[in-house]
Amino acid sequence: MTDDTEKFDIMKLIGDVEKSTIDDFDPFFFVTSARALVETSPVPIRMSLEDQEIGDHPIIIKLEDSARKFENYKAIQIRVLRYFSAETMLLLCLSGHPAWPYIRVASMLRERELSEAVRNILNDEVPSAFELKNSAGSLNFSEWLCKIMFLGYFRPDDATYLGYETFFLDEVALLREKGALNAIKHGKPKNFRAGASLRVQKSGGDWQEINEPISGLSWVDWKDSVERVSIGFGTEELSQEDDMRALLQMAILMDAILNSRRRIYGLRFDEQIHTLDLSQGYSAVKRQYFKFDVSKRK
């Protein structure tokens, strides 16, 4: 039994764990992983029977055929890393709230709660659980975001901060629609080619395309209800160059956020926060999605 003079200090434990988490956090994890993928190629596989190598075994032929698709597989894995990086960046940002250390926010803000926070932020709204106040009342969205990101290091009207904010919101927008990510996670039917093309028949009998299909990762959704079946056809365009650039910029932003936290915890920090180079820019992720409903009623 613990003596009253030696009571367990849970708040000190939380502070110590959070300090260790911030110290160990590598903001370049995702971009480093992506760099390794860029430089990777399939390892040759050999099969043998009774010490005799079999070069034309059916499995070898199928593996070689799969290896020819490796560039497509590499592109989607790098896009998946971009999704994961964007989510990690958002969680790290929100952990600037005093009641939500990173060890809490990374475990508690999942699924519905995470989607709600994404929706709030993209609508320039402060998520209700993360509100902050000062002597004048609640902070507006830009003041709030600047505060939890950098803990007072920047002012909301600072040009450097505004560059961070614009980029941050662009990447958080990626999390609004995760159809491609879920197709990979949940084993949905998928392929790498042009997406669905819809046509309408004009009065003269000719057919006219109503969309310009994009190419990339395509997948199929199926949703069932009592009254209807819904089948969806989605496609997300892939750009390894854009993904690599976004991953590097997210890493720089997370490093800047961490630098502010390191100051508070007395850890080693950079005197000057590195700024983002957004001069080259990159295109927003392109998607298309068509859903068809079929009634079950006869």
RODO-2510 file (C-alpha; in nm, 4 decimals, decimal comma):
residues 298
     n   res          X          Y          Z
     1     m     0,0000     0,0000     0,0000
     2     t     0,1375     0,3432    -0,0930
     3     d     0,2156     0,5839     0,1876
     4     d     0,0378     0,9221     0,1707
     5     t     0,3741     1,0978     0,1510
     6     e     0,4599     0,9030    -0,1633
     7     k     0,1398     0,9403    -0,3626
     8     f     0,1600     0,8423    -0,7256
     9     d     0,1685     1,1587    -0,9401
    10     i    -0,0247     1,0680    -1,2569
    11     m     0,0177     1,4155    -1,4066
    12     k     0,3951     1,3913    -1,3722
    13     l     0,3856     1,0515    -1,5435
    14     i     0,1804     1,1937    -1,8326
    15     g     0,4232     1,4846    -1,8646
    16     d     0,7246     1,2535    -1,8635
    17     v     0,5736     1,0214    -2,1257
    18     e     0,4729     1,3161    -2,3432
    19     k     0,8218     1,4645    -2,3180
    20     s     0,9734     1,1313    -2,4195
    21     t     0,7230     1,1000    -2,7068
    22     i     0,8105     1,4446    -2,8410
    23     d     1,1819     1,3697    -2,8068
    24     d     1,1517     1,0384    -2,9970
    25     f     0,9100     1,1611    -3,2654
    26     d     1,0690     1,1461    -3,6121
    27     p     0,8768     1,3830    -3,8427
    28     f     1,0692     1,2454    -4,1411
    29     f     0,9493     0,8861    -4,0932
    30     f     0,7008     0,8888    -4,3814
    31     v     0,9179     1,0702    -4,6344
    32     t     1,2100     0,8406    -4,5515
    33     s     0,9869     0,5360    -4,5993
    34     a     0,8674     0,6763    -4,9329
    35     r     1,2260     0,7410    -5,0457
    36     a     1,3049     0,3771    -4,9746
    37     l     1,0066     0,2712    -5,1878
    38     v     1,1171     0,4938    -5,4772
    39     e     1,4533     0,3189    -5,4844
    40     t     1,3091    -0,0328    -5,4413
    41     s     1,2610    -0,3034    -5,7024
    42     p     1,1307    -0,6608    -5,6615
    43     v     1,3866    -0,9088    -5,5320
    44     p     1,4526    -1,1970    -5,7757
    45     i     1,2990    -1,5237    -5,6565
    46     r     1,4281    -1,8678    -5,7472
    47     m     1,2583    -2,2046    -5,7068
    48     s     1,4315    -2,5399    -5,7007
    49     l     1,3323    -2,9041    -5,6885
    50     e     1,5884    -3,1587    -5,5669
    51     d     1,8596    -2,8923    -5,6011
    52     q     1,7592    -2,8250    -5,9620
    53     e     1,6527    -2,4675    -6,0337
    54     i     1,3136    -2,4379    -6,2036
    55     g     1,2975    -2,1250    -6,4162
    56     d     0,9635    -2,1797    -6,5846
    57     h     0,7582    -2,2838    -6,2821
    58     p     0,4026    -2,1355    -6,3018
    59     i     0,4542    -1,9479    -5,9741
    60     i     0,7744    -1,7882    -6,1061
    61     i     0,5913    -1,6794    -6,4214
    62     k     0,3115    -1,5236    -6,2138
    63     l     0,5613    -1,3494    -5,9851
    64     e     0,7389    -1,2012    -6,2868
    65     d     0,4074    -1,0848    -6,4269
    66     s     0,3265    -0,9199    -6,0926
    67     a     0,6709    -0,7555    -6,0835
    68     r     0,5898    -0,5805    -6,4125
    69     k     0,3092    -0,4025    -6,2260
    70     f     0,5421    -0,2924    -5,9469
    71     e     0,5501     0,0745    -6,0473
    72     n     0,1724     0,0879    -5,9961
    73     y     0,2013    -0,0853    -5,6597
    74     k     0,4790     0,1521    -5,5589
    75     a     0,2687     0,4555    -5,6527
    76     i    -0,0251     0,3484    -5,4377
    77     q     0,1979     0,2655    -5,1401
    78     i     0,3509     0,6121    -5,1559
    79     r    -0,0012     0,7616    -5,1718
    80     v    -0,0954     0,5541    -4,8663
    81     l     0,2052     0,7012    -4,6846
    82     r     0,0786     1,0475    -4,7773
    83     y    -0,2597     0,9654    -4,6187
    84     f    -0,0895     0,8346    -4,3045
    85     s     0,1381     1,1376    -4,2880
    86     a    -0,1562     1,3792    -4,3208
    87     e    -0,3399     1,2048    -4,0373
    88     t    -0,0296     1,2049    -3,8162
    89     m     0,0267     1,5747    -3,8904
    90     l    -0,3332     1,6533    -3,7887
    91     l    -0,3046     1,4565    -3,4632
    92     l     0,0265     1,6237    -3,3810
    93     c    -0,1264     1,9640    -3,4440
    94     l    -0,4274     1,8973    -3,2186
    95     s    -0,2003     1,7777    -2,9387
    96     g    -0,1008     2,1395    -2,8817
    97     h    -0,4190     2,1684    -2,6722
    98     p    -0,3288     2,1471    -2,2997
    99     a    -0,5975     1,8841    -2,2296
   100     w    -0,5006     1,6700    -2,5286
   101     p    -0,1352     1,5552    -2,5129
   102     y    -0,0207     1,3544    -2,8127
   103     i    -0,0402     1,0254    -2,6242
   104     r    -0,4115     1,0936    -2,5705
   105     v    -0,5112     1,2442    -2,9033
   106     a    -0,3366     0,9714    -3,1073
   107     s    -0,5295     0,7000    -2,9221
   108     m    -0,8690     0,8640    -2,8690
   109     l    -0,9316     1,0579    -3,1897
   110     r    -1,0309     0,7739    -3,4217
   111     e    -1,2934     0,7041    -3,6888
   112     r    -1,6023     0,9204    -3,6270
   113     e    -1,4277     1,1681    -3,3955
   114     l    -1,1403     1,2108    -3,6413
   115     s    -1,3791     1,2597    -3,9349
   116     e    -1,5690     1,5221    -3,7358
   117     a    -1,2466     1,7096    -3,6554
   118     v    -1,1499     1,7034    -4,0250
   119     r    -1,4925     1,8385    -4,1212
   120     n    -1,4705     2,1186    -3,8619
   121     i    -1,1220     2,2253    -3,9644
   122     l    -1,2021     2,2314    -4,3357
   123     n    -1,5010     2,4533    -4,2550
   124     d    -1,2736     2,6902    -4,0587
   125     e    -1,4389     2,5789    -3,7377
   126     v    -1,2651     2,4924    -3,4102
   127     p    -1,3483     2,1329    -3,3050
   128     s    -1,5560     2,1638    -2,9882
   129     a    -1,3299     1,9437    -2,7738
   130     f    -1,0269     2,1570    -2,8626
   131     e    -1,1523     2,5118    -2,8023
   132     l    -0,9152     2,7652    -2,6498
   133     k    -0,9931     3,0949    -2,4824
   134     n    -0,8043     3,4080    -2,3843
   135     s    -0,9073     3,7135    -2,1863
   136     a    -1,1180     3,8350    -2,4816
   137     g    -1,3060     3,5058    -2,5164
   138     s    -1,2791     3,2127    -2,7567
   139     l    -1,0099     3,2287    -3,0238
   140     n    -1,1205     3,2445    -3,3862
   141     f    -1,0128     2,9628    -3,6177
   142     s    -0,6859     3,1126    -3,7441
   143     e    -0,5832     3,2280    -3,3939
   144     w    -0,6665     2,8843    -3,2561
   145     l    -0,4760     2,6924    -3,5242
   146     c    -0,1696     2,9137    -3,4861
   147     k    -0,1778     2,8712    -3,1081
   148     i    -0,2032     2,4905    -3,0956
   149     m     0,0469     2,4495    -3,3782
   150     f     0,3228     2,6756    -3,2503
   151     l     0,2267     2,7628    -2,8914
   152     g     0,2811     3,1360    -2,9382
   153     y     0,5968     3,1232    -3,1509
   154     f     0,4117     3,2886    -3,4439
   155     r     0,1338     3,5440    -3,4706
   156     p    -0,1703     3,4471    -3,6837
   157     d    -0,0908     3,7238    -3,9347
   158     d     0,2751     3,6213    -3,9762
   159     a     0,3513     3,5396    -4,3411
   160     t     0,5464     3,2277    -4,2453
   161     y     0,2580     3,0980    -4,0356
   162     l     0,0046     3,1711    -4,3113
   163     g     0,2097     2,9554    -4,5499
   164     y     0,1995     2,6732    -4,2959
   165     e    -0,1762     2,7132    -4,2483
   166     t    -0,2543     2,7026    -4,6209
   167     f    -0,0473     2,3902    -4,6737
   168     f    -0,1867     2,2229    -4,3613
   169     l    -0,5473     2,2713    -4,4754
   170     d    -0,4656     2,1420    -4,8248
   171     e    -0,3280     1,8189    -4,6810
   172     v    -0,6028     1,7732    -4,4214
   173     a    -0,8476     1,7911    -4,7148
   174     l    -0,6971     1,4622    -4,8351
   175     l    -0,8569     1,2943    -4,5302
   176     r    -1,2078     1,4044    -4,6258
   177     e    -1,2397     1,1241    -4,8823
   178     k    -1,0519     0,8008    -4,8152
   179     g    -1,2131     0,5714    -5,0714
   180     a    -0,8837     0,4737    -5,2340
   181     l    -0,7165     0,4139    -4,8975
   182     n    -1,0075     0,1984    -4,7799
   183     a    -1,0022     0,0007    -5,1053
   184     i    -0,6433    -0,0973    -5,0283
   185     k    -0,7044    -0,1619    -4,6572
   186     h    -1,0175    -0,3705    -4,7023
   187     g    -0,9274    -0,5701    -5,0140
   188     k    -1,1945    -0,4237    -5,2412
   189     p    -1,1877    -0,5039    -5,6160
   190     k    -0,9319    -0,2672    -5,7700
   191     n    -0,7174    -0,2112    -6,0768
   192     f    -0,4826     0,0454    -6,2258
   193     r    -0,6411     0,1973    -6,5351
   194     a    -0,8830     0,4657    -6,6496
   195     g    -1,1922     0,5142    -6,4369
   196     a    -1,5558     0,4894    -6,5384
   197     s    -1,6708     0,6792    -6,8449
   198     l    -2,0373     0,7761    -6,8652
   199     r    -2,2252     0,8418    -7,1869
   200     v    -2,5732     0,9669    -7,2702
   201     q    -2,7625     0,8998    -7,5888
   202     k    -2,8692     1,2108    -7,7733
   203     s    -3,1980     1,2438    -7,9585
   204     g    -3,0317     1,1536    -8,2886
   205     g    -2,9078     0,8245    -8,1476
   206     d    -2,5424     0,9245    -8,1073
   207     w    -2,3681     0,8735    -7,7751
   208     q    -2,1892     1,1588    -7,5977
   209     e    -1,9422     1,1241    -7,3108
   210     i    -2,0352     1,3347    -7,0085
   211     n    -1,7056     1,3035    -6,8198
   212     e    -1,3373     1,2835    -6,8956
   213     p    -1,2209     0,9755    -6,7029
   214     i    -0,9044     1,0003    -6,4973
   215     s    -0,6490     0,7198    -6,4682
   216     g    -0,5064     0,5787    -6,1480
   217     l    -0,6277     0,3437    -5,8788
   218     s    -0,9848     0,2373    -5,9532
   219     w    -1,2055     0,0412    -5,7140
   220     v    -1,5633    -0,0833    -5,6727
   221     d    -1,7908    -0,0305    -5,3692
   222     w    -2,1029    -0,2255    -5,2787
   223     k    -2,3575    -0,1068    -5,0211
   224     d    -2,6658    -0,3039    -4,9271
   225     s    -2,9812    -0,1859    -4,7517
   226     v    -3,3294    -0,3247    -4,7070
   227     e    -3,4646    -0,1426    -5,0108
   228     r    -3,1721    -0,0989    -5,2482
   229     v    -2,8268    -0,1986    -5,3615
   230     s    -2,5696     0,0740    -5,4328
   231     i    -2,2664     0,0068    -5,6503
   232     g    -1,9953     0,2744    -5,6716
   233     f    -1,7038     0,3113    -5,9119
   234     g    -1,4195     0,5313    -5,7849
   235     t    -1,0837     0,6378    -5,9259
   236     e    -0,8030     0,8373    -5,7646
   237     e    -0,5255     0,9785    -5,9798
   238     l    -0,1726     0,8981    -5,8622
   239     s     0,1317     1,1252    -5,8861
   240     q     0,4486     1,0010    -5,7219
   241     e     0,6173     1,3380    -5,7754
   242     d     0,3388     1,5321    -5,6033
   243     d     0,3199     1,2794    -5,3204
   244     m     0,6940     1,2977    -5,2532
   245     r     0,6850     1,6765    -5,2488
   246     a     0,3863     1,6783    -5,0119
   247     l     0,5494     1,4223    -4,7822
   248     l     0,8639     1,6330    -4,7537
   249     q     0,6667     1,9499    -4,6826
   250     m     0,4577     1,7725    -4,4187
   251     a     0,7779     1,6493    -4,2560
   252     i     0,9132     2,0053    -4,2435
   253     l     0,5857     2,1325    -4,0952
   254     m     0,5763     1,8579    -3,8307
   255     d     0,9390     1,9328    -3,7452
   256     a     0,8452     2,2991    -3,6950
   257     i     0,5522     2,2014    -3,4695
   258     l     0,7767     1,9694    -3,2695
   259     n     1,0398     2,2390    -3,2373
   260     s     0,7883     2,4553    -3,0476
   261     r     0,7072     2,1630    -2,8175
   262     r     1,0767     2,0868    -2,7595
   263     r     1,1274     2,4408    -2,6293
   264     i     0,8582     2,3910    -2,3653
   265     y     0,9919     2,0547    -2,2486
   266     g     1,3508     2,1769    -2,2283
   267     l     1,4658     1,9521    -2,5116
   268     r     1,7196     2,0416    -2,7777
   269     f     1,5572     2,2661    -3,0396
   270     d     1,6490     2,4737    -3,3441
   271     e     1,6827     2,8465    -3,2864
   272     q     1,5161     2,9149    -3,6209
   273     i     1,2131     2,7252    -3,7494
   274     h     1,2452     2,6073    -4,1067
   275     t     0,9893     2,7421    -4,3524
   276     l     0,8077     2,5614    -4,6319
   277     d     0,9126     2,5999    -4,9932
   278     l     0,5790     2,6136    -5,1737
   279     s     0,7156     2,7850    -5,4836
   280     q     0,6938     2,4737    -5,7011
   281     g     0,3485     2,3794    -5,5791
   282     y     0,1633     2,0649    -5,6746
   283     s    -0,1785     1,9689    -5,8022
   284     a    -0,4676     1,8763    -5,5781
   285     v    -0,5484     1,5054    -5,5782
   286     k    -0,8018     1,4311    -5,8515
   287     r    -1,0840     1,1843    -5,7916
   288     q    -1,4004     1,0694    -5,9591
   289     y    -1,6834     0,8631    -5,8155
   290     f    -2,0099     0,7410    -5,9638
   291     k    -2,2764     0,5570    -5,7674
   292     f    -2,5700     0,3642    -5,9076
   293     d    -2,8703     0,2631    -5,6969
   294     v    -3,0846    -0,0385    -5,7826
   295     s    -3,4148    -0,0960    -5,6064
   296     k    -3,4780    -0,4412    -5,4612
   297     r    -3,8501    -0,4017    -5,5091
   298     k    -3,9956    -0,5900    -5,8025
***
